[in-house]
């Protein structure tokens, strides 16, 4: 009976674990789909903004006078986006490995570190590099408001000449199933960043802008940067939950396979216990007849 009790207990533990992993799979799937809807909605507005900026740039003759268009420098800020939790396969590990290799390209006295997600902050703290700014709980709520606050702070530091470059390290979800850790430049902004945007009209020279073409460009660039950060947040959010969904699916499948093996063991153990009981009964009966 001891073997039966052990198998029964083991089976109960696996069944309870399976319920948890199955529930986590469903939750992660729902969150990933919601994030991708948010990304698609933002993408339309984001590409329209890029097209408008391209139109303005191609319509003016004079050099661009904008604080976000300037040559590279050495002082670089890195915005690293990871998750708040684990149980998502290699998602956090891959993103943070890329972040480490990217950050190492800048001398320690020339770099600043901004982190989103507890996993990113804890990782760099363990490495002895404390983040200059930590954004807590943002990745679990990738709203446009959060993206605006983060972008505004980075733009302020850049426009005040406290930074020369800003890079964002995050994970893209390509084609709905491919996780790609990526490091991309956010600031400064260059003309060529918009030349692949779909043209909205043929460039027209001599247009009047209100209040001015430079102020109109400044407003559009700020919208572009906010949309860029928001897109990175949403993609990272979707990538994390896709990784968690995949990990929980694998865990649930492993639990199903383990339950199958345990049920077979249960059947064998129960059959052995019944056989043992029958043997004892027959042995007892034979002893009674002899007496």
C-alpha positions in Angstrom: 0.0 0.0 0.0 3.0 2.3 0.5 3.7 2.4 -3.2 0.1 3.2 -4.0 0.0 6.1 -1.6 3.3 7.5 -3.0 2.0 7.3 -6.5 -1.4 8.8 -5.5 0.4 11.7 -3.8 2.8 12.2 -6.8 -0.2 12.1 -9.2 -2.1 14.7 -7.1 0.9 17.0 -7.1 1.4 16.8 -10.9 -2.4 17.3 -11.5 -2.3 20.5 -9.4 0.8 21.7 -11.1 -0.8 21.0 -14.5 -3.8 23.1 -13.6 -1.5 26.0 -12.7 0.6 25.8 -15.9 -2.6 25.4 -18.0 -4.1 28.5 -16.5 -0.8 30.5 -17.0 -0.7 29.4 -20.6 -4.3 30.7 -21.2 -3.5 34.0 -19.4 -0.3 34.5 -21.3 -2.0 33.8 -24.6 -4.7 36.3 -23.9 -2.2 39.0 -22.9 0.0 38.4 -25.9 -3.0 38.8 -28.3 -4.1 42.0 -26.6 -0.5 43.3 -26.9 -0.4 42.5 -30.6 -3.7 44.4 -31.1 -2.2 47.4 -29.3 0.9 47.2 -31.4 -1.0 47.0 -34.7 -3.1 50.0 -33.7 0.0 52.0 -32.8 1.8 50.9 -36.0 -0.7 52.7 -38.2 -0.3 56.0 -36.4 3.5 55.5 -36.1 4.0 55.0 -39.8 1.7 57.9 -40.6 3.9 60.1 -38.4 7.0 58.9 -40.1 5.5 59.7 -43.5 4.6 63.2 -42.4 8.1 63.8 -41.1 9.5 62.6 -44.4 7.2 65.0 -46.3 8.4 68.0 -44.1 12.1 67.1 -44.5 11.8 66.8 -48.3 9.8 70.0 -48.6 12.2 72.4 -46.8 15.5 73.6 -48.3 17.2 75.0 -45.3 19.1 72.7 -42.9 17.0 71.1 -40.2 17.0 73.1 -36.9 15.8 70.5 -34.4 17.4 69.5 -31.0 17.0 65.8 -31.8 18.9 66.0 -35.1 22.6 66.1 -34.2 25.8 64.0 -34.7 26.7 61.1 -32.5 28.7 61.7 -29.3 30.2 59.4 -26.6 27.7 59.8 -23.7 25.2 57.0 -24.2 22.2 55.9 -22.3 20.8 52.4 -22.6 17.1 51.7 -21.9 17.0 47.9 -21.2 13.5 46.3 -21.3 13.0 42.9 -19.6 10.2 41.3 -17.6 9.1 41.6 -14.0 8.8 37.8 -13.7 10.4 34.6 -14.7 8.8 31.3 -16.0 9.2 32.5 -19.6 11.9 30.3 -20.9 15.0 32.1 -22.1 13.3 35.5 -22.8 14.9 37.5 -20.0 18.3 35.7 -20.4 18.6 36.4 -24.1 17.6 40.1 -23.8 19.9 40.7 -20.9 22.8 39.0 -22.6 22.4 41.3 -25.6 22.1 44.3 -23.3 25.4 43.4 -21.6 27.3 43.0 -24.8 25.9 46.2 -26.2 26.6 48.3 -23.1 30.2 47.0 -22.9 30.9 48.9 -26.1 30.7 52.2 -24.2 33.3 53.1 -21.5 31.8 53.0 -18.0 32.2 56.8 -17.4 30.3 57.5 -20.6 27.3 55.4 -20.2 24.0 55.6 -18.3 21.6 52.7 -17.6 17.8 52.9 -17.5 15.9 49.7 -16.8 12.3 48.6 -17.3 11.3 45.4 -15.4 12.6 43.9 -12.1 14.5 41.2 -13.9 16.7 43.8 -15.7 17.3 45.9 -12.6 18.1 42.9 -10.5 20.5 41.5 -13.1 22.6 44.6 -13.4 22.6 45.1 -9.6 24.0 41.6 -9.2 26.7 42.5 -11.7 27.6 45.6 -9.7 26.1 48.1 -12.1 23.3 49.9 -10.4 20.8 51.4 -12.9 20.6 55.2 -12.9 16.8 55.0 -13.3 14.5 52.1 -12.7 11.0 52.0 -14.1 9.0 49.6 -12.0 5.8 47.8 -13.1 5.8 49.6 -16.5 6.2 46.4 -18.5 3.1 44.9 -17.1 1.1 48.0 -18.2 2.6 49.2 -21.5 0.4 52.3 -21.9 0.9 55.3 -24.1 1.1 57.4 -20.9 4.0 55.3 -19.6 5.8 55.6 -23.0 5.2 59.4 -23.0 6.7 59.8 -19.5 9.8 57.7 -20.3 10.3 59.4 -23.7 9.9 62.9 -22.1 12.6 62.2 -19.6 15.0 60.8 -22.2 14.3 63.7 -24.5 14.9 66.2 -21.8 18.3 64.8 -20.9 19.2 64.7 -24.6 18.1 68.2 -25.3 19.9 69.5 -22.2 23.1 68.0 -23.6 23.4 65.5 -20.8 23.3 62.6 -23.3 24.6 62.1 -26.9 22.9 58.8 -27.7 20.0 56.7 -26.5 19.7 53.0 -27.4 16.8 50.7 -26.5 17.4 47.0 -25.9 14.2 45.0 -26.1 12.8 41.8 -27.7 10.8 41.9 -30.9 8.1 39.4 -31.7 8.5 38.7 -35.5 5.9 37.0 -37.5 3.9 36.1 -34.4 6.4 33.4 -33.3 10.0 34.5 -33.6 11.7 36.2 -30.6 14.5 38.5 -31.6 16.5 40.5 -29.0 17.3 43.9 -30.6 19.3 47.0 -29.8 18.2 50.1 -31.7 19.0 53.7 -31.6 16.3 56.1 -30.4 18.3 59.3 -30.3 19.7 61.2 -32.1 17.4 61.2 -35.1 18.7 61.4 -38.7 17.0 62.2 -42.0 17.6 58.7 -43.3 15.5 57.2 -40.5 12.4 58.4 -42.4 13.4 57.9 -46.0 11.9 54.4 -46.1 8.5 55.7 -44.9 5.6 55.6 -47.4 5.3 59.1 -49.1 2.0 60.7 -48.5 2.4 63.3 -51.3 5.0 64.7 -53.7 7.2 67.2 -51.8 5.9 70.7 -52.2 8.3 73.7 -51.7 7.2 77.0 -50.4 4.5 75.7 -48.1 3.5 77.8 -45.1 3.5 76.0 -41.8 1.8 77.2 -38.6 3.3 78.3 -36.3 6.5 77.4 -38.3 7.9 74.5 -40.2 10.5 73.9 -37.5 7.9 73.8 -34.7 5.8 71.5 -36.8 8.7 69.2 -37.3 9.6 69.4 -33.6 6.0 68.3 -32.7 6.1 65.5 -35.2 9.4 64.2 -34.0 8.2 64.1 -30.4 5.2 62.0 -31.5 7.5 59.8 -33.5 9.8 59.1 -30.4 6.8 58.5 -28.1 5.4 56.0 -30.7 8.8 54.4 -31.0 9.1 53.8 -27.3 5.5 52.6 -27.0 6.1 50.2 -29.8 9.1 48.8 -28.0 7.2 48.4 -24.8 4.3 46.6 -26.4 6.5 44.3 -28.5 8.5 43.4 -25.4 5.3 42.8 -23.5 4.0 40.5 -26.3 7.3 38.7 -26.6 7.5 38.0 -22.9 4.0 36.5 -22.8 4.6 34.5 -26.0 7.7 33.1 -24.3 5.7 32.3 -21.2 2.9 30.8 -23.2 5.4 28.5 -25.0 7.0 27.6 -21.7 3.7 26.8 -20.0 2.5 24.8 -23.0 5.7 22.7 -22.7 5.2 22.3 -19.0 1.6 21.3 -19.4 2.6 18.7 -22.0 5.3 17.3 -19.8 2.7 17.1 -17.0 0.4 15.1 -19.3 3.2 12.7 -20.2 4.1 12.3 -16.5 0.5 11.6 -15.6 0.3 9.0 -18.2 3.4 7.3 -16.8 2.0 7.6 -13.2 -1.3 6.1 -14.2 0.5 3.1 -15.7 2.6 2.8 -12.5 -0.7 3.1 -10.5 -2.2 0.3 -12.5 0.8 -2.0 -12.1 1.0 -1.2 -8.4 -2.7 -1.7 -7.8 -2.6 -5.0 -9.7 0.4 -6.1 -7.6 -1.4 -5.1 -4.4 -4.5 -7.1 -5.4 -2.4 -10.1 -6.4 -0.6 -9.9 -3.0 -4.0 -9.7 -1.2 -5.3 -12.8 -3.1 -2.1 -14.6 -2.4 -2.5 -13.9 1.3 -6.1 -15.0 1.3 -5.3 -18.2 -0.5 -2.4 -18.9 1.8 -4.7 -18.3 4.8 -7.4 -20.5 3.5 -5.0 -23.4 2.8 -3.6 -23.0 6.3 -7.2 -23.3 7.7 -7.9 -26.4 5.7 -4.7 -28.1 7.0 -5.7 -27.2 10.5 
